[in-house]
Amino acid sequence: MPGNTTLQPQHLSYAPSRAARELELKRGEFDLAVHLGRVRTLPEGHGAVDRGGGRRVARAEIERLRAQDGFPTLLRESVRAVGTREAAGVLDVPPTRFTRLARLGLFAPVTFYVNRYRVVVWLYLADELRQFAAGAHNRSLLGGRIPAVLRDQLGTGLDLRPRNWRGRHLGFLLRHADDPWRRAGAVAALLDPEDLADIVPDPGERAQLLHLRPEPPVHAAPGSPAAQLIETLTTAQDADEIAWLAADLTQALDEARADRPAPRPAAAATTAHVPAPSLGIDQWLSPGTDQPLSRGDDQSLSPGTAPIPSPGTGRALSPRTAQAPCPVSEQPSARCPERGRGLLARLLRRHPRTQRPAAR
């Protein structure tokens, strides 16, 4: 796989939708081809001959791909993604065995979607599966009993598919991040906002990362069960994974700061405007008292009705980021129990983890 899939600006370029038509690919196939480096792209706006946002494809790149032998069949086959049943057919194993091998991390999903039953459907590159089947050292895994040590891992509920997908997706994001702060934002995209706040205590830098973090590749209605499931899959869950991302983000931030400091928000933008009451003072005070009228008709959101969106991302915070309010006690000395603060304390509290979502 090419390490750098960014071209220098060409004279003419096309938006992704136009480029997909020129290459005779469906839009999903085209996006996957870009992620895998099969199609090289330009930064947004270079040599535009049509309208459309995002990264672009030079006309010279289109001509290069169209001139290859076997176009478009070979290009389309190189990005063909298959589900569990078809993947098992490629390897000539039962679907149940393929699922067990995938849970062990032998295959990295290339993408996923959530079906109408809220079940995660993982997709794999057929080309990679064929390469796995051709390896002589993999034949024992495709036939006979799975080794006892691997069976024991499956018995503990091991499922590396979400983590392997996140690692692969991070590679996609970093490949197209042509700026130090965008690279840091790509790493931050896989971290929970609460973890991110511990790793990046500076609010200005954190706001910049939240602004630059890419959108999740799979979408659902905000606040829906599917959206919460997608957020779980796209956010680092295990302590060692979070620690690895924290170290990676720290290094990326050092490089970004050396390039330029994060922009500081204006003071006016951070000050909330509170409008004056529309009632006059005589109407505002209760008759015969010095106390204001009660505002019993004010409404507030009941807790737990919907996830709270994280600032600047449009993504809902996961349930583990919301803390229950301190119960009201009649004793003035009663206090909420204090919880450990900091990333390490939260990682320790996070285990044992909740049951993972259903997948196939």
C-alpha positions as CSV (number, residue, x, y, z in Angstrom):
1,M,0.0,0.0,0.0
2,P,1.5,3.4,-0.9
3,G,2.6,5.4,2.0
4,N,1.8,8.8,0.5
5,T,-1.4,9.1,-1.7
6,T,-1.3,12.9,-2.1
7,L,-0.4,14.3,-5.5
8,Q,1.0,17.7,-6.3
9,P,-1.6,20.1,-7.8
10,Q,-2.5,19.3,-11.4
11,H,-4.0,21.6,-14.0
12,L,-7.4,20.1,-13.7
13,S,-9.2,18.1,-11.0
14,Y,-12.6,16.6,-10.3
15,A,-14.8,16.3,-7.2
16,P,-15.2,12.8,-5.7
17,S,-18.7,12.2,-7.3
18,R,-17.4,13.1,-10.8
19,A,-14.2,11.1,-10.3
20,A,-16.2,8.1,-9.2
21,R,-18.2,8.2,-12.4
22,E,-15.1,8.6,-14.5
23,L,-13.6,5.5,-12.9
24,E,-16.9,3.6,-13.2
25,L,-17.0,3.0,-9.5
26,K,-19.9,3.3,-7.0
27,R,-19.4,6.1,-4.5
28,G,-18.7,3.6,-1.7
29,E,-16.1,1.8,-3.9
30,F,-14.5,5.1,-4.8
31,D,-14.2,6.2,-1.1
32,L,-12.6,2.9,-0.2
33,A,-10.2,3.2,-3.2
34,V,-9.1,6.6,-1.9
35,H,-8.6,5.2,1.6
36,L,-6.6,2.3,0.4
37,G,-4.4,4.5,-1.8
38,R,-5.7,3.0,-5.1
39,V,-6.7,6.5,-6.1
40,R,-4.4,9.4,-5.3
41,T,-6.0,12.7,-4.4
42,L,-5.3,16.4,-4.2
43,P,-6.1,18.9,-1.4
44,E,-9.5,20.6,-1.7
45,G,-9.9,23.3,-4.4
46,H,-6.9,22.5,-6.6
47,G,-7.6,22.9,-10.3
48,A,-11.4,22.5,-9.9
49,V,-13.4,22.0,-13.1
50,D,-16.7,21.3,-11.3
51,R,-18.3,22.0,-8.0
52,G,-17.9,19.9,-4.9
53,G,-16.1,19.9,-1.6
54,G,-13.5,17.7,-0.1
55,R,-10.4,16.2,-1.6
56,R,-10.2,16.1,-5.4
57,V,-8.7,13.8,-8.1
58,A,-6.5,15.1,-10.8
59,R,-7.5,14.4,-14.4
60,A,-4.1,12.9,-15.0
61,E,-4.8,10.4,-12.2
62,I,-8.1,9.5,-13.8
63,E,-6.3,9.0,-17.2
64,R,-3.6,6.9,-15.5
65,L,-6.1,4.5,-14.0
66,R,-8.3,4.2,-17.1
67,A,-5.2,3.3,-19.1
68,Q,-4.4,0.3,-16.9
69,D,-5.0,-3.2,-18.2
70,G,-8.2,-4.7,-17.0
71,F,-9.9,-1.4,-16.2
72,P,-12.4,-1.1,-14.6
73,T,-12.8,-4.8,-13.5
74,L,-9.4,-5.1,-11.7
75,L,-9.8,-1.7,-10.0
76,R,-13.3,-2.6,-8.8
77,E,-12.2,-6.0,-7.6
78,S,-9.3,-4.6,-5.6
79,V,-11.8,-2.6,-3.4
80,R,-14.5,-5.3,-3.2
81,A,-15.7,-5.6,0.4
82,V,-17.6,-8.7,1.5
83,G,-19.6,-9.6,4.6
84,T,-19.1,-12.7,6.8
85,R,-20.9,-15.2,4.6
86,E,-19.2,-14.2,1.4
87,A,-15.8,-13.9,3.2
88,A,-16.2,-17.5,4.5
89,G,-16.8,-18.6,0.9
90,V,-13.6,-16.9,-0.2
91,L,-11.7,-18.9,2.5
92,D,-13.8,-22.0,2.0
93,V,-14.7,-22.3,5.7
94,P,-18.0,-22.2,7.6
95,P,-19.2,-18.7,8.5
96,T,-19.0,-19.5,12.2
97,R,-15.3,-20.4,11.9
98,F,-14.6,-17.2,9.9
99,T,-16.3,-15.2,12.7
100,R,-14.1,-16.8,15.3
101,L,-11.0,-16.1,13.3
102,A,-12.1,-12.5,12.8
103,R,-12.7,-12.0,16.5
104,L,-9.1,-13.2,17.1
105,G,-7.9,-10.3,14.9
106,L,-6.6,-12.4,12.0
107,F,-8.6,-10.1,9.6
108,A,-8.9,-6.4,9.9
109,P,-12.3,-5.1,8.8
110,V,-12.2,-2.4,6.2
111,T,-15.5,-0.8,7.1
112,F,-18.8,-1.6,8.8
113,Y,-22.5,-0.6,9.0
114,V,-25.3,-1.0,11.4
115,N,-28.4,-2.8,9.9
116,R,-32.0,-2.1,10.8
117,Y,-31.8,-4.6,13.6
118,R,-29.0,-2.6,15.2
119,V,-26.5,-5.4,14.5
120,V,-23.0,-4.4,13.4
121,V,-22.1,-5.9,10.0
122,W,-18.3,-6.0,9.4
123,L,-16.9,-5.9,5.9
124,Y,-13.5,-7.2,4.7
125,L,-11.5,-6.8,1.6
126,A,-11.9,-9.9,-0.6
127,D,-8.4,-9.4,-2.0
128,E,-6.8,-9.6,1.5
129,L,-8.8,-12.8,2.3
130,R,-7.5,-14.4,-0.9
131,Q,-3.9,-13.5,0.2
132,F,-4.5,-15.0,3.6
133,A,-5.8,-18.2,2.1
134,A,-2.8,-18.5,-0.1
135,G,-0.4,-18.4,2.8
136,A,1.0,-21.8,3.6
137,H,1.3,-21.0,7.3
138,N,-2.4,-20.1,7.6
139,R,-3.7,-23.5,6.4
140,S,-3.8,-24.9,9.9
141,L,-6.1,-22.1,11.0
142,L,-8.5,-22.8,8.1
143,G,-8.9,-26.5,8.9
144,G,-8.8,-28.7,11.9
145,R,-9.1,-27.6,15.6
146,I,-8.3,-24.0,16.5
147,P,-5.3,-24.1,19.0
148,A,-6.3,-24.3,22.6
149,V,-4.7,-20.9,23.5
150,L,-6.9,-19.2,20.9
151,R,-10.0,-21.1,22.1
152,D,-9.3,-19.8,25.6
153,Q,-9.1,-16.2,24.3
154,L,-12.4,-16.6,22.5
155,G,-13.9,-18.0,25.7
156,T,-13.1,-14.8,27.5
157,G,-15.2,-12.8,25.0
158,L,-12.2,-11.5,23.0
159,D,-13.3,-9.5,19.9
160,L,-10.6,-7.5,18.2
161,R,-12.7,-6.5,15.2
162,P,-13.6,-3.0,16.5
163,R,-10.0,-2.3,17.6
164,N,-8.5,-3.5,14.4
165,W,-10.9,-1.3,12.4
166,R,-10.0,1.7,14.5
167,G,-6.3,1.1,13.9
168,R,-6.9,0.8,10.2
169,H,-9.2,3.9,10.1
170,L,-6.6,6.0,11.9
171,G,-4.1,5.1,9.1
172,F,-6.7,6.3,6.6
173,L,-7.1,9.6,8.4
174,L,-3.4,10.2,8.9
175,R,-2.7,9.5,5.2
176,H,-4.9,12.4,4.2
177,A,-3.9,14.8,7.0
178,D,-1.6,17.3,5.3
179,D,-1.2,19.6,8.4
180,P,0.3,18.9,11.8
181,W,-2.8,20.0,13.6
182,R,-5.0,17.9,11.4
183,R,-2.8,14.9,12.1
184,A,-3.3,15.5,15.8
185,G,-7.0,15.9,15.2
186,A,-7.1,12.5,13.5
187,V,-5.7,10.8,16.6
188,A,-8.1,12.8,18.8
189,A,-11.0,11.6,16.8
190,L,-10.7,8.1,18.4
191,L,-10.6,9.4,21.9
192,D,-13.5,10.0,24.3
193,P,-13.9,13.7,25.1
194,E,-13.3,13.0,28.8
195,D,-10.1,11.2,28.0
196,L,-9.1,14.0,25.6
197,A,-9.6,16.6,28.3
198,D,-7.1,14.7,30.5
199,I,-4.5,14.3,27.8
200,V,-4.9,17.9,26.5
201,P,-5.7,20.2,29.4
202,D,-5.3,23.4,27.4
203,P,-8.8,24.5,26.4
204,G,-7.6,26.4,23.3
205,E,-5.7,23.4,22.0
206,R,-8.5,21.1,22.8
207,A,-11.0,23.3,20.9
208,Q,-8.7,23.2,17.9
209,L,-8.5,19.4,18.0
210,L,-12.3,19.1,18.3
211,H,-12.7,21.5,15.4
212,L,-10.3,19.6,13.1
213,R,-11.3,16.0,14.1
214,P,-12.9,14.2,11.1
215,E,-16.5,13.2,11.1
216,P,-17.2,9.5,11.8
217,P,-17.4,7.4,8.6
218,V,-20.8,5.9,9.5
219,H,-23.8,8.1,10.5
220,A,-27.1,7.7,12.2
221,A,-29.8,9.9,13.6
222,P,-28.4,11.8,16.6
223,G,-29.4,10.3,19.9
224,S,-30.6,7.1,18.3
225,P,-29.4,3.6,19.6
226,A,-27.6,3.2,16.3
227,A,-25.7,6.4,16.8
228,Q,-24.7,5.4,20.3
229,L,-23.5,2.0,19.0
230,I,-21.5,3.7,16.3
231,E,-19.9,6.0,18.8
232,T,-18.8,3.0,20.9
233,L,-17.2,1.4,17.9
234,T,-15.4,4.5,16.8
235,T,-14.0,5.4,20.2
236,A,-11.0,3.7,21.9
237,Q,-12.3,1.4,24.7
238,D,-9.5,-0.6,26.2
239,A,-7.0,0.9,28.6
240,D,-3.9,-0.1,26.6
241,E,-5.4,1.3,23.4
242,I,-6.2,4.6,25.1
243,A,-2.7,4.8,26.5
244,W,-1.2,4.1,23.1
245,L,-3.4,6.9,21.5
246,A,-2.5,9.2,24.3
247,A,1.2,8.8,23.6
248,D,0.6,9.2,19.9
249,L,-1.4,12.3,20.5
250,T,1.2,13.8,22.8
251,Q,3.9,13.4,20.1
252,A,1.5,14.8,17.4
253,L,0.8,17.8,19.6
254,D,4.5,18.5,20.1
255,E,4.9,18.6,16.3
256,A,1.8,20.8,15.8
257,R,3.0,23.3,18.5
258,A,6.4,23.5,16.8
259,D,4.7,24.3,13.5
260,R,2.3,27.0,15.0
261,P,0.4,27.6,18.2
262,A,-3.3,26.8,18.4
263,P,-5.5,29.8,17.7
264,R,-7.0,31.5,20.8
265,P,-10.7,32.1,20.9
266,A,-11.8,35.7,21.2
267,A,-13.0,36.9,24.6
268,A,-16.3,38.0,23.1
269,A,-16.9,34.5,21.7
270,T,-16.5,32.9,25.1
271,T,-18.8,35.2,27.0
272,A,-22.4,34.2,27.0
273,H,-25.0,36.9,26.5
274,V,-27.8,36.9,29.1
275,P,-30.8,39.0,27.9
276,A,-32.5,41.3,30.4
277,P,-35.9,40.3,31.6
278,S,-38.8,41.7,29.6
279,L,-41.0,42.3,32.6
280,G,-40.9,45.6,34.4
281,I,-39.7,45.8,38.0
282,D,-43.3,46.1,39.3
283,Q,-44.4,43.1,37.3
284,W,-41.3,41.1,38.1
285,L,-41.8,41.3,41.9
286,S,-44.6,39.3,43.6
287,P,-47.4,41.5,45.0
288,G,-46.6,42.5,48.6
289,T,-43.1,40.9,48.6
290,D,-39.6,41.7,47.6
291,Q,-39.2,38.3,45.9
292,P,-39.4,37.7,42.2
293,L,-42.3,35.7,40.7
294,S,-41.5,31.9,40.5
295,R,-40.9,30.7,36.9
296,G,-42.8,27.5,37.3
297,D,-43.5,27.4,33.6
298,D,-39.8,27.1,32.7
299,Q,-38.9,23.7,31.2
300,S,-35.7,21.9,31.4
301,L,-34.4,18.7,29.8
302,S,-35.0,15.7,31.9
303,P,-31.8,13.8,32.6
304,G,-31.2,10.8,30.4
305,T,-33.6,11.7,27.6
306,A,-30.9,12.0,25.0
307,P,-27.1,12.0,24.8
308,I,-25.4,15.4,25.3
309,P,-23.5,16.5,22.1
310,S,-19.8,17.2,22.7
311,P,-18.8,20.8,21.9
312,G,-18.1,21.6,18.3
313,T,-18.3,18.0,17.0
314,G,-22.0,17.2,16.7
315,R,-21.2,13.8,18.2
316,A,-23.0,12.6,21.3
317,L,-21.1,11.8,24.4
318,S,-21.1,8.2,25.4
319,P,-23.1,7.2,28.5
320,R,-19.9,6.7,30.5
321,T,-19.1,10.4,30.2
322,A,-22.3,11.5,31.9
323,Q,-22.2,11.5,35.7
324,A,-25.3,11.3,38.0
325,P,-26.0,14.4,39.9
326,C,-25.2,14.6,43.6
327,P,-28.4,13.6,45.6
328,V,-29.9,16.3,47.7
329,S,-29.5,15.5,51.4
330,E,-31.3,17.2,54.3
331,Q,-28.1,17.0,56.3
332,P,-25.8,20.0,55.4
333,S,-22.7,17.9,56.0
334,A,-23.7,15.2,53.5
335,R,-21.5,15.2,50.4
336,C,-21.2,13.2,47.2
337,P,-18.5,10.5,47.4
338,E,-15.4,11.8,45.6
339,R,-14.2,9.9,42.6
340,G,-10.6,9.5,41.5
341,R,-9.7,12.1,38.9
342,G,-7.3,11.7,36.0
343,L,-6.9,9.4,33.0
344,L,-5.4,6.5,34.9
345,A,-8.1,6.4,37.6
346,R,-10.8,6.5,34.9
347,L,-9.1,3.7,32.9
348,L,-9.0,1.5,36.1
349,R,-12.7,2.3,36.8
350,R,-13.6,1.4,33.2
351,H,-13.0,-2.4,33.8
352,P,-14.7,-4.7,33.7
353,R,-16.1,-3.3,30.5
354,T,-19.8,-3.4,29.6
355,Q,-21.0,-6.1,27.2
356,R,-19.9,-5.4,23.6
357,P,-22.6,-4.8,20.9
358,A,-23.9,-7.6,18.8
359,A,-21.9,-8.1,15.6
360,R,-21.7,-10.5,12.8
